[in-house]
């Protein structure tokens, strides 16, 4: 992933920004974020947009006399927003992420680019700037992680396993250093709303995440980010998209793929070209595991998947690994090198993999547990949670 977008892996895809239309949620709550700016060399009449990717809440304005003001209602606490200047269709053009909560932020810039500007204001603005130095993929430690991830992907594409392993080790080492720095920041700032962003986006293990969230102060726990994690489907019922579908259509799509719902049918070829469908697994527990040979975070999952497969394969469980690879050689080599001794399948269409789209796999690793009756039992099981859930269900 490029630059900032990897930071939104825990959020739905950005989609396409609307143009000028106000999509704010009406509220009687008086809490709001007021963002003012003076961009000395930004052309007047340039469009400025503020967008919360998860909910789709949106505000826009235009630069006048090199200044602009945005007012975003904050009825549900602080969250991460995308701030974009201009109408360049490239989603990476003059864009930054900002944490926003009730209060004031001021932006001052001498150039035209938002990333070159200085951010001041309430305490949360300073807190976000500290964390952004760790999280931004443009420079610093996160850029090192991004660069190594890019090198790893190239090595996997050409099947250079030795180079891939070397890049993976370096990336994992630096990622661990970044995580420690971020958790140290959380321990020093346990009541900051920004802490919720760190814990929900950079701590993948659910048990560890919940344990750390329990140590936060009341203000941090009341952030929209943490509340959305603690109360899934309640704080914000479901993600919406402003790219193509209406909000109603998007809500219906996401709501259809959830525990208790019928699993979407699929058709995907295995390594030998045999087409598999959901009906082939009727009467069995099916664990769909979405991964890819180039996916660094997928590798720590492998030992847990192997343990689960060994423990439950004789208890009516079938595992189906679905790869988001596009190169067959890299896919098959990864299956062999990691000894993935379960059924593996892929259409080799990358992120356009139909089964991944059907199940909403917008980030990997990701998995879905389906029951013998074709109902979804669980989604997004990681680490020790895989065995825990399977042990609860399969006796």
Secondary structure, DSSP 8 states (H G I E B T S, - for coil): --GGGGGGTTS-------SS-------S---EEEEEEEETTS-TT-EEEEE-TTT--EEEEE-BTTEEEEEEE-TT--EEEEEEES--SSTTTTEEEEEE-SEEEEEEESSS-GGGSEEEESHHHHHHHHHHHHH-SSSHHHHHHHHHHHHHHHHHHTT-HHHHHHHHHHHHHHHHHHHHHHHHHHHH-TT-THHHHHHHHH---HHHHHHHHTTS-HHHHTSHHHHHHHTTTTSS-S---SSSS-HHHHHHHHHHSSTTSB----EEEBTTS-EEEGGGGTTSEEEEEEE-TT-HHHHTTHHHHHHHHHHHTTTTEEEEEEE--S-HHHHHHHHHHTT--SEEE--S-GGG-HHHHHTT--SSSEEEEE-TTSBEEEE---THHHHHHHHHH--
